């Protein structure tokens, strides 16, 4: 068994003739927090979605906890049940209460009893500070609260890794902090996390590593310290990106 939680080897993907990922490789260890950043359209979201096969890829190999994502024999729904995913738009069921949103997959996918599912749901709602909202519907919550419910829902599945695809980009600025606080807590608890984000303060403070992408390629894969403290040693494209974000 590899010591890596995730291994990505020479992954390429096309949408028709458009080559969206180009020979991407990286390894992520258990408990590591990795931020994926780069300009819009650089392939970041597509890259993170290949890890749990939400986006199929045409070349290369990916393993999650030793399971080959690229193998046609792999049970992808089973794999996805172990990989938490939090999207830009919260993807909650609007017609279900917060509690129902948190229990439905536990009961249907993990075959837990309703009692077990509710216990887990309450535990994680408490964790994200929303226990008082358990009987509300998503439409009665703010964007930040809905995103925290989405994180709690992912956690009820006992994931081995959490993937975040720009989890704060649809939020009003004052709600960003409450979502990032939950993510900081997860990182401190040792959750393996990959996060596509524009929140460079979060990246600087919490991540162990930064992957910088442009034009479908991984241009930088280094420690956060190296990425932020030594911009002069980065590729010209990353240096340009850093100069724009760090000057504000």
N, C-alpha and C positions, 0 to 999 in steps of 0.2 A: 504493500500500500504506500502511496505517495504521502509525504507530509503536507502536500498542498491540498487545500480545500477545493480550489478551482484551478484547472490547467487549460489554457487556451493556446492552441498550436496552429499557426499558419492559417487562420480563418479568413476566408474571402467570401463575399456575398455580392450578388448582382440583383438589381431590379430591372429585368429585361436586359438592355445593353449598359445600364448605368451601374458602374462598379462602386458600391457604397462602402464596402469594407475591403481593405487590401492587405492581405498577408499579416493579420494581427496575431501577436503572440504575447502572453503574459502568464504569470503564476501568482495565485493569491493564497496566502497561508491562513490557517485557522486563526480567528481572532483579529485578523488584519482589517483595517478600515482604509479603503482605497477610494479616492475621488477621481472621477473621470471628467475632465474639462476640455474646453476648446471652443472655437467659434461655432455659431449655428450652422447646421448642415455638414458638420465634420464626421458624422457617423456615430456619435456617442450613444444616442438612444438605441439605435439599431444594434450596436455592439453589446449593450447590456441585455437586450432582449434575446440575443442568441444564446446567452448563458443558460436560460431555462427553456430554450427552443420555442419561445413565442415568435421568434423570427427564424425561419429555416435558413441554413447557409449551404453554399454549394461546394466549398473546399475547406479542408482543415478538420481539426478535431477539438472537442471540448469535453473535459471530464469534470463532474461535480461530485466531490466526495468519492472518487473512484468510479462513478457511473458514467459510461460513455454517452453523452448527449447526441453524438453524431451517429450512433448505431441504430439501424432500423428496428433492432430487437428491444431497445430500451422502452420501458413503459413510461411515456412522457407525463401523463397525468399524475402518476405516482411520484415522479421526480419533482414536478411542479408543486406538489403538496408539501414538499420539504424545502422549497425555495420561496421565501416571502417576497412579494413584489408590491411596491407602492408606486402608483402612477402619478403623473402630473394632475390629472382630473380624477377625483377620488374613487370613481367606479363603485360607489355604494349602490345598493338596490333602493330606489327612492320609496317603494311601496312597503318596505320592511322597516321595522323599528331598529334602532341602534343595536339592541340586544339580538334581534333576529339576524341582522347582518353579521354579527359575530359568531352565531351558533350554527348557521345553515351549512357551511362547508365542513365544520367539525363533525356534524351528524352525518352528512351525505358522503363525505370523502374519507374521513378518519373513522367513521362508524362509532362515534362516541354516543353514550346515552345523553338525553337532553340535560339531565342533572350535571353530568361531567362538563358538557359544553357550556352550560350557564356558569358553572364555577370558574372555568377558564376565562370566559368572557368577562366576568366581573373582575377577576384578578388583573386582566390587562386594561380594562377600562379605568380601574383605579390607578394603574401604572401611568396612564396618559392623562390622568386628572379629569376624567369625564364620567365618573360613576353616577353623578346626579342627573345625567342626561340619558340614562339607559333606555327609557321608554319613549324618547322622542324619535321623530323621523328625520332623516338626513336634511330635508328642506327646512327644518326648524333650527338648524345649527349654522354657525358661521363657517366660512371656508377652512379656517385653521382647525376648528373643531372636527369638521368632516375628515380632514386629512389625518388628524390624530386617531379618529375612529378607524380609518383605513389601516393605519400602522398597528393599532390594537388587533384588528381582524387578522392581519398577517401573522402577528405573534401568537395568536391562539392556536395556530397550526404547528407550533413548536419547530420553526424553521431552523435549518442548520446554517443558512446564509440569508441575508436580506439584501434585496436589490431595490434601489430608489432611483426612479427616473424623473429628475427635476421635480422633486416633491413640493417645492415652495414656489415654483414659477407662476402658478395660477392664483397665488394668494395676494391679498392686500399687504403692503409692507409691514403694517403693525402686527399681522398674524404670523409672519415668517418665524419670529423668535420662538413662539410656543411650539412650533413643529420641530425646529432645530434643537430645542432643549430636550425633547423626547429622544431625538437621534443621538445627541451627545450622551444621554444616559445609557442608551443601548451600546454605544461604543465603549463606554466605561465598564459595562458589564461583560465585555469580551465577545460581543456578537460580531461575526464576520460580516462585513458590509461593503457593498460597492454602490457608490452614489454618483450619479450624473447630476452636477449642480453648477450654478453660476455663483453660489455663495462662497466667495473666496475666504471670507473670515472664518467660516465653518471649516473649510478645507485646511486652512492654516492651523487652526486650533486643534482639530480632532483627527485629521487623517494621518495615517502612517506613510501612505504613498500617494503620489499623484501620477495619473496617466493623462498625458496631453495628446489630443487627437486633432488632426487636420486632414481634410480631403480623404477620409477613410483610412488613414494610416496612424499608427501609434508613433508619435515623434519623440515623446519623452515618457520614461517609466522610471521614476526615481523617488527617493524619500521626499516628504513634504519639505523638510528642512533644506535639502538641496534645491528643490524647485523654487522656493520663495526667497531663500537667503542668497542664492548665487545666480541671479538672472543672467549675468554675463556669460555663464558657462552653458546656458541652454541653447537650443537651436534658434536660428533667427526668427522663425515663426512663433515659437513660444516666448521669446524675448519681447517681440512686438505685442503679443497678447498680454503679457505681464505688465508691460509699460502702460498699457491702456487701463488695466484694472487697478494697478497699484498706485496710479497717480491720483485716483479719486479718493 
